[in-house]
């Protein structure tokens, strides 16, 4: 793998509440905790959290919360995607209509320098069009290069389609800077790093 793009990067987002959680970002925090409990997988760091309008824009949908995490894992892309889909299902995600509101969305944004056109496609096939994916990647790896195009993260951000509303959210006090905490038992969040600034 290139020294510029070694990371496996997972995107996470939601724009609907999940029963039992105070809001979409709390659901995301709990989902990341579930991901971190997966055998053979370790979360290295989490990006800032962002609020973004739905893409494509839909007036009848609430804004999304989005972030990304860099992970180290022993999984293949297919095995990792299966784990992400299982976590989505565990949190009430029912896949149906494209671009519909969702309680949880987990995607492989990049898998090191790998380029795969099977299932899943890596890097994510719509990565270069989405501010809510590119800005978190920049938080995690400011020197990241797109394995498919060779373009830097800064060039990709500069070329984003116009009209994407996005803003950084203030950090919360819970797990991964969300509103959710795993409870008093056990130190599960230890070793998680904030983005370098």
Secondary structure, 3 states (H helix, E strand, C coil): CCCCCCCEEEEEEECCCCCCCCCHHHHHHHHHHHHHCCCCEEEEEECCCEEECCCCCCCCCCCEEEEEEEEEECCCHHHHHHHHHHHHHHCCCCCCCCCCCCCCEEEEEEECCCCEECCCEECCCCHHHCHHHHHHHHHHCCCCECCCCCCEHHHHHHCCCCCCCEEECCCCCCHHHCCCCCCCCCCCCCCCEECCC
